[in-house]
Amino acid sequence: METGSAGSVGAEPVWTGLPPGLLRMRRLLLVVWLGIATIALGVCLGLFVAPAWALFAVLPVAAAVWGWGLLGRNWRSWRYAERADDLLISRGVLWREETVVPYGRMQLVEVTSGPVERYFGLASVQLHTAAAATDATIPGLDPAEAERLRDRLTELGEARSAGL
């Protein structure tokens, strides 16, 4: 993605959000794990305590409904922007966090994809710098976009660090 005039002073960066596949993956995991918890809690309480206590199995269902909305808000809060001299990563609903990673400070750019991410066709880009506090991750990207971003950031990082 070309940012055009986004690198100029005073211009707003061009933000890119995360793909919807990440939200689908996280919501499916939420439903699966809380579904298992609902069944386990209902069976255990119904068999070992009293059948009426099995009604407490609705608590994980309520948590799933609540978590469904929270996952959507969290997913919408993630975004990143490539500027002329640095990469911006913004995230957070209650506590907004914006990380600025100068290209010249990047030491390593990794693309990772665990088994669940691979199943959903997703990958994450992790940026490592000399300062551990500025290590940043962009989760849930399309693998082609993750590789493109890794290659671009590596190229820009090498070009900027050569000038130091």
C-alpha positions as CSV (number, residue, x, y, z in Angstrom):
1,M,0.0,0.0,0.0
2,E,1.4,3.4,-1.0
3,T,0.7,6.1,1.5
4,G,1.1,9.0,-1.0
5,S,1.3,12.2,1.0
6,A,0.7,10.4,4.3
7,G,4.4,10.9,5.2
8,S,4.2,14.6,4.9
9,V,4.0,16.8,7.9
10,G,0.5,17.3,9.2
11,A,-1.1,14.7,6.9
12,E,-3.2,12.0,8.4
13,P,-1.8,8.5,8.0
14,V,-3.6,6.0,5.7
15,W,-4.8,3.3,8.1
16,T,-5.4,-0.3,7.2
17,G,-7.7,-2.4,9.3
18,L,-7.4,-6.1,10.0
19,P,-9.2,-8.6,7.7
20,P,-12.6,-10.1,8.9
21,G,-11.1,-13.6,9.1
22,L,-9.4,-12.7,12.4
23,L,-12.8,-11.8,13.9
24,R,-14.4,-15.0,12.6
25,M,-11.6,-17.1,14.0
26,R,-11.7,-15.4,17.5
27,R,-15.5,-15.7,17.6
28,L,-15.5,-19.3,16.7
29,L,-12.9,-20.1,19.4
30,L,-15.1,-18.2,21.9
31,V,-18.2,-20.2,21.0
32,V,-16.3,-23.5,21.0
33,W,-14.6,-23.0,24.4
34,L,-17.6,-21.5,26.1
35,G,-19.9,-24.2,24.5
36,I,-17.6,-26.8,26.0
37,A,-17.7,-25.0,29.4
38,T,-21.5,-24.8,29.2
39,I,-21.9,-28.5,28.6
40,A,-19.4,-29.5,31.2
41,L,-20.8,-27.2,33.9
42,G,-24.4,-28.2,33.2
43,V,-23.6,-31.9,33.3
44,C,-21.4,-31.7,36.4
45,L,-23.8,-29.6,38.3
46,G,-26.8,-31.6,37.2
47,L,-25.3,-35.0,38.1
48,F,-23.2,-34.1,41.2
49,V,-25.2,-31.3,42.9
50,A,-28.8,-31.2,41.8
51,P,-30.6,-30.8,38.5
52,A,-31.7,-27.3,39.4
53,W,-28.1,-26.2,39.7
54,A,-27.6,-27.1,36.0
55,L,-29.2,-23.8,35.2
56,F,-25.9,-22.1,36.2
57,A,-24.7,-23.4,32.8
58,V,-26.3,-20.4,31.3
59,L,-23.4,-18.3,32.7
60,P,-20.9,-19.3,30.0
61,V,-23.7,-18.6,27.4
62,A,-24.0,-15.1,28.8
63,A,-20.3,-14.7,28.7
64,A,-20.3,-15.8,25.1
65,V,-22.9,-13.2,24.2
66,W,-21.0,-10.5,26.0
67,G,-17.6,-11.6,24.5
68,W,-19.1,-11.7,21.0
69,G,-19.6,-7.9,21.1
70,L,-16.3,-7.3,22.8
71,L,-14.4,-9.2,20.2
72,G,-16.0,-7.1,17.5
73,R,-15.0,-3.8,19.2
74,N,-11.5,-5.1,19.8
75,W,-11.1,-6.2,16.1
76,R,-12.3,-2.8,14.9
77,S,-9.8,-1.0,17.1
78,W,-6.8,-2.7,15.4
79,R,-5.2,-0.9,12.5
80,Y,-1.8,0.0,11.0
81,A,-0.3,2.6,8.8
82,E,2.9,2.7,6.7
83,R,4.4,6.1,6.7
84,A,7.6,7.4,5.1
85,D,9.8,6.8,8.2
86,D,7.9,4.6,10.5
87,L,5.1,2.1,11.0
88,L,2.1,3.0,13.2
89,I,0.1,0.3,15.0
90,S,-3.0,1.4,16.8
91,R,-5.2,-0.8,19.0
92,G,-7.4,-0.8,22.1
93,V,-11.0,0.1,23.1
94,L,-10.8,1.4,26.6
95,W,-7.0,2.1,26.7
96,R,-6.0,3.3,23.2
97,E,-2.4,2.3,22.4
98,E,-0.5,3.6,19.5
99,T,3.0,2.2,18.7
100,V,5.4,4.0,16.4
101,V,8.2,1.8,15.1
102,P,10.9,3.7,13.1
103,Y,12.0,1.6,10.1
104,G,15.7,2.2,11.0
105,R,15.2,0.6,14.5
106,M,13.7,-2.7,13.2
107,Q,16.1,-5.6,13.8
108,L,13.9,-8.5,12.8
109,V,10.5,-8.9,11.1
110,E,8.8,-12.3,11.5
111,V,5.7,-13.8,9.9
112,T,4.1,-16.5,12.1
113,S,1.1,-18.6,11.7
114,G,0.0,-21.3,14.2
115,P,-2.3,-24.2,13.3
116,V,-5.5,-22.4,14.0
117,E,-4.4,-19.3,12.1
118,R,-3.3,-21.5,9.1
119,Y,-6.7,-23.2,9.1
120,F,-8.4,-19.7,8.8
121,G,-5.8,-18.5,6.3
122,L,-4.2,-15.9,8.6
123,A,-0.7,-14.9,9.7
124,S,0.8,-12.4,12.1
125,V,3.7,-10.0,11.6
126,Q,5.9,-9.4,14.6
127,L,8.4,-6.6,14.7
128,H,11.5,-6.7,16.9
129,T,13.6,-3.7,17.8
130,A,16.5,-3.1,20.1
131,A,14.1,-1.8,22.8
132,A,11.9,-4.6,24.0
133,A,9.1,-2.2,24.8
134,T,8.6,-1.3,21.1
135,D,8.2,-4.9,19.9
136,A,4.9,-4.9,18.1
137,T,2.6,-7.4,16.4
138,I,0.0,-7.1,13.7
139,P,-2.3,-10.2,14.1
140,G,-4.7,-11.8,11.6
141,L,-3.3,-10.7,8.3
142,D,-3.8,-12.5,5.0
143,P,-0.5,-14.5,4.5
144,A,0.3,-12.7,1.2
145,E,-0.2,-9.3,2.9
146,A,1.9,-10.4,5.9
147,E,4.8,-11.5,3.5
148,R,4.5,-8.2,1.5
149,L,4.6,-6.2,4.8
150,R,7.6,-8.2,6.1
151,D,9.5,-7.7,2.8
152,R,8.7,-4.0,2.7
153,L,9.6,-3.4,6.3
154,T,12.8,-5.4,6.0
155,E,13.7,-3.4,2.9
156,L,12.9,-0.1,4.5
157,G,14.7,-1.1,7.7
158,E,17.9,-2.0,5.9
159,A,17.8,1.3,3.9
160,R,17.2,3.4,7.0
161,S,19.8,1.6,9.2
162,A,22.4,1.9,6.5
163,G,22.2,5.7,6.9
164,L,22.9,5.5,10.7
